[in-house]
Amino acid sequence: MLKRALSLAVFTAAVVLVRQPAPQTWTLSVPQAEDETVRVAEVPLVERAGDALSLQALVAAIRADPDARVREHAAAALGTLGDVSACVPLGEVLLNDPDPRVREHAAEALGALGHEWGRDPLLLAMLKDPEARVRRHAAEALALMGG
């Protein structure tokens, strides 16, 4: 209970997005927090901001966060944001992330974005991913895109 209360206090203190001095970008405010639950909980807050700086923070999270749950939530958030510039990093994650849940969410996000830049990674994942569920998500995303 104490750990949960402490986590809630840390989360409450960390909810505010932090501007880095230079270059100006948003990041998840506690990227080094030992409790990844804090970083996972911040993803929807970054997503709601919905600006270019949020996009940068989410892309940084899918590329480098050590916790798969953070990368998974960030991939889903990128699909919701609707910015097609997320297609390239999502495609990279779809083809290279070691966690199948992250790859599934990247496939879904690419399908939601529906841009042609997502077709090649989805096609490759559909044909070659070692996990059947990732291949299925990639096929469904391609179907959403009409391809």
C-alpha positions as YAML, in Angstrom:
chain: A
units: angstrom
residues:
- id: 1
  name: MET
  ca: [0.00, 0.00, 0.00]
- id: 2
  name: LEU
  ca: [2.83, 2.36, 0.90]
- id: 3
  name: LYS
  ca: [4.60, 1.59, -2.37]
- id: 4
  name: ARG
  ca: [1.35, 2.32, -4.27]
- id: 5
  name: ALA
  ca: [0.89, 5.61, -2.40]
- id: 6
  name: LEU
  ca: [4.50, 6.52, -3.07]
- id: 7
  name: SER
  ca: [4.10, 5.64, -6.75]
- id: 8
  name: LEU
  ca: [0.97, 7.78, -6.90]
- id: 9
  name: ALA
  ca: [2.82, 10.68, -5.29]
- id: 10
  name: VAL
  ca: [5.73, 10.30, -7.70]
- id: 11
  name: PHE
  ca: [3.30, 10.08, -10.61]
- id: 12
  name: THR
  ca: [1.42, 13.15, -9.46]
- id: 13
  name: ALA
  ca: [4.67, 15.06, -9.22]
- id: 14
  name: ALA
  ca: [5.82, 13.72, -12.60]
- id: 15
  name: VAL
  ca: [2.68, 14.31, -14.62]
- id: 16
  name: VAL
  ca: [3.89, 17.64, -15.90]
- id: 17
  name: LEU
  ca: [5.76, 17.37, -19.16]
- id: 18
  name: VAL
  ca: [9.25, 18.76, -18.95]
- id: 19
  name: ARG
  ca: [10.90, 20.96, -21.56]
- id: 20
  name: GLN
  ca: [14.53, 20.21, -22.14]
- id: 21
  name: PRO
  ca: [16.65, 23.36, -22.53]
- id: 22
  name: ALA
  ca: [18.08, 22.73, -26.00]
- id: 23
  name: PRO
  ca: [16.99, 21.45, -28.38]
- id: 24
  name: GLN
  ca: [13.43, 22.12, -27.35]
- id: 25
  name: THR
  ca: [11.65, 18.80, -27.04]
- id: 26
  name: TRP
  ca: [9.16, 17.19, -24.73]
- id: 27
  name: THR
  ca: [10.11, 14.01, -22.95]
- id: 28
  name: LEU
  ca: [8.36, 11.71, -20.57]
- id: 29
  name: SER
  ca: [9.12, 13.56, -17.37]
- id: 30
  name: VAL
  ca: [10.69, 10.69, -15.48]
- id: 31
  name: PRO
  ca: [12.50, 8.69, -18.14]
- id: 32
  name: GLN
  ca: [14.85, 7.16, -15.57]
- id: 33
  name: ALA
  ca: [12.18, 6.33, -12.98]
- id: 34
  name: GLU
  ca: [12.77, 2.89, -11.55]
- id: 35
  name: ASP
  ca: [9.03, 2.26, -11.54]
- id: 36
  name: GLU
  ca: [8.09, 1.92, -15.20]
- id: 37
  name: THR
  ca: [4.45, 2.29, -14.16]
- id: 38
  name: VAL
  ca: [5.08, 6.04, -13.93]
- id: 39
  name: ARG
  ca: [6.35, 6.16, -17.52]
- id: 40
  name: VAL
  ca: [3.48, 3.96, -18.77]
- id: 41
  name: ALA
  ca: [0.96, 6.25, -17.07]
- id: 42
  name: GLU
  ca: [2.48, 9.34, -18.68]
- id: 43
  name: VAL
  ca: [2.01, 8.13, -22.26]
- id: 44
  name: PRO
  ca: [-1.71, 9.10, -22.47]
- id: 45
  name: LEU
  ca: [-0.87, 12.53, -21.07]
- id: 46
  name: VAL
  ca: [1.74, 13.10, -23.75]
- id: 47
  name: GLU
  ca: [-0.72, 11.79, -26.36]
- id: 48
  name: ARG
  ca: [-3.42, 14.22, -25.23]
- id: 49
  name: ALA
  ca: [-1.09, 17.17, -25.74]
- id: 50
  name: GLY
  ca: [-1.12, 16.14, -29.40]
- id: 51
  name: ASP
  ca: [1.57, 18.48, -30.71]
- id: 52
  name: ALA
  ca: [4.85, 17.95, -32.55]
- id: 53
  name: LEU
  ca: [6.76, 17.85, -29.30]
- id: 54
  name: SER
  ca: [4.48, 15.06, -28.06]
- id: 55
  name: LEU
  ca: [5.18, 13.17, -31.26]
- id: 56
  name: GLN
  ca: [8.93, 13.46, -30.61]
- id: 57
  name: ALA
  ca: [8.54, 12.19, -27.04]
- id: 58
  name: LEU
  ca: [6.49, 9.19, -28.15]
- id: 59
  name: VAL
  ca: [8.91, 8.34, -30.96]
- id: 60
  name: ALA
  ca: [11.80, 8.53, -28.49]
- id: 61
  name: ALA
  ca: [9.89, 6.21, -26.15]
- id: 62
  name: ILE
  ca: [9.19, 3.55, -28.81]
- id: 63
  name: ARG
  ca: [12.80, 3.62, -29.92]
- id: 64
  name: ALA
  ca: [14.62, 3.64, -26.60]
- id: 65
  name: ASP
  ca: [12.55, 2.96, -23.50]
- id: 66
  name: PRO
  ca: [13.84, -0.17, -21.79]
- id: 67
  name: ASP
  ca: [10.35, -1.27, -20.74]
- id: 68
  name: ALA
  ca: [8.22, -3.01, -23.38]
- id: 69
  name: ARG
  ca: [4.98, -1.74, -21.82]
- id: 70
  name: VAL
  ca: [6.09, 1.85, -22.31]
- id: 71
  name: ARG
  ca: [7.04, 1.14, -25.94]
- id: 72
  name: GLU
  ca: [3.73, -0.68, -26.48]
- id: 73
  name: HIS
  ca: [1.64, 2.21, -25.15]
- id: 74
  name: ALA
  ca: [3.71, 4.77, -27.04]
- id: 75
  name: ALA
  ca: [3.18, 2.86, -30.32]
- id: 76
  name: ALA
  ca: [-0.58, 2.81, -29.75]
- id: 77
  name: ALA
  ca: [-0.55, 6.52, -28.92]
- id: 78
  name: LEU
  ca: [1.29, 7.32, -32.15]
- id: 79
  name: GLY
  ca: [-1.49, 5.63, -34.11]
- id: 80
  name: THR
  ca: [-4.05, 7.73, -32.30]
- id: 81
  name: LEU
  ca: [-2.20, 11.01, -32.91]
- id: 82
  name: GLY
  ca: [-2.69, 10.59, -36.65]
- id: 83
  name: ASP
  ca: [0.61, 12.17, -37.72]
- id: 84
  name: VAL
  ca: [1.96, 10.24, -40.72]
- id: 85
  name: SER
  ca: [5.52, 11.22, -39.86]
- id: 86
  name: ALA
  ca: [5.25, 8.47, -37.22]
- id: 87
  name: CYS
  ca: [5.10, 5.83, -39.99]
- id: 88
  name: VAL
  ca: [8.86, 5.51, -40.38]
- id: 89
  name: PRO
  ca: [9.68, 4.99, -36.68]
- id: 90
  name: LEU
  ca: [6.66, 2.71, -36.28]
- id: 91
  name: GLY
  ca: [7.85, 0.66, -39.27]
- id: 92
  name: GLU
  ca: [11.31, 0.37, -37.73]
- id: 93
  name: VAL
  ca: [9.81, -0.81, -34.45]
- id: 94
  name: LEU
  ca: [7.49, -3.23, -36.22]
- id: 95
  name: LEU
  ca: [10.43, -4.89, -37.93]
- id: 96
  name: ASN
  ca: [13.00, -4.72, -35.12]
- id: 97
  name: ASP
  ca: [11.53, -4.59, -31.62]
- id: 98
  name: PRO
  ca: [12.22, -7.76, -29.63]
- id: 99
  name: ASP
  ca: [8.80, -7.74, -27.93]
- id: 100
  name: PRO
  ca: [5.86, -9.10, -29.97]
- id: 101
  name: ARG
  ca: [3.32, -6.93, -28.11]
- id: 102
  name: VAL
  ca: [5.21, -3.82, -29.17]
- id: 103
  name: ARG
  ca: [5.30, -5.06, -32.76]
- id: 104
  name: GLU
  ca: [1.54, -5.79, -32.65]
- id: 105
  name: HIS
  ca: [0.78, -2.25, -31.48]
- id: 106
  name: ALA
  ca: [3.12, -0.81, -34.09]
- id: 107
  name: ALA
  ca: [1.22, -2.75, -36.78]
- id: 108
  name: GLU
  ca: [-2.12, -1.51, -35.46]
- id: 109
  name: ALA
  ca: [-0.83, 2.07, -35.35]
- id: 110
  name: LEU
  ca: [0.40, 1.86, -38.94]
- id: 111
  name: GLY
  ca: [-3.01, 0.54, -39.99]
- id: 112
  name: ALA
  ca: [-4.72, 3.39, -38.14]
- id: 113
  name: LEU
  ca: [-2.49, 5.95, -39.83]
- id: 114
  name: GLY
  ca: [-3.31, 4.38, -43.20]
- id: 115
  name: HIS
  ca: [-0.43, 5.99, -45.03]
- id: 116
  name: GLU
  ca: [1.49, 4.33, -47.85]
- id: 117
  name: TRP
  ca: [4.73, 4.68, -45.86]
- id: 118
  name: GLY
  ca: [3.40, 1.94, -43.59]
- id: 119
  name: ARG
  ca: [2.69, -0.61, -46.33]
- id: 120
  name: ASP
  ca: [6.18, -2.08, -46.82]
- id: 121
  name: PRO
  ca: [6.90, -2.70, -43.12]
- id: 122
  name: LEU
  ca: [3.42, -4.19, -42.69]
- id: 123
  name: LEU
  ca: [3.88, -6.46, -45.68]
- id: 124
  name: LEU
  ca: [7.29, -7.63, -44.43]
- id: 125
  name: ALA
  ca: [5.91, -8.26, -40.95]
- id: 126
  name: MET
  ca: [2.91, -10.12, -42.38]
- id: 127
  name: LEU
  ca: [5.23, -12.42, -44.32]
- id: 128
  name: LYS
  ca: [8.23, -12.80, -42.02]
- id: 129
  name: ASP
  ca: [7.51, -12.04, -38.37]
- id: 130
  name: PRO
  ca: [8.22, -15.10, -36.21]
- id: 131
  name: GLU
  ca: [5.04, -14.52, -34.15]
- id: 132
  name: ALA
  ca: [1.71, -15.51, -35.72]
- id: 133
  name: ARG
  ca: [-0.18, -12.82, -33.80]
- id: 134
  name: VAL
  ca: [2.10, -10.10, -35.18]
- id: 135
  name: ARG
  ca: [1.61, -11.45, -38.71]
- id: 136
  name: ARG
  ca: [-2.17, -11.40, -38.13]
- id: 137
  name: HIS
  ca: [-2.13, -7.81, -36.85]
- id: 138
  name: ALA
  ca: [-0.02, -6.75, -39.83]
- id: 139
  name: ALA
  ca: [-2.46, -8.44, -42.23]
- id: 140
  name: GLU
  ca: [-5.42, -6.73, -40.52]
- id: 141
  name: ALA
  ca: [-3.67, -3.37, -40.69]
- id: 142
  name: LEU
  ca: [-3.00, -3.84, -44.41]
- id: 143
  name: ALA
  ca: [-6.66, -4.74, -44.92]
- id: 144
  name: LEU
  ca: [-7.67, -1.50, -43.18]
- id: 145
  name: MET
  ca: [-5.45, 0.35, -45.61]
- id: 146
  name: GLY
  ca: [-7.12, -1.36, -48.55]
- id: 147
  name: GLY
  ca: [-4.10, -3.36, -49.51]
...
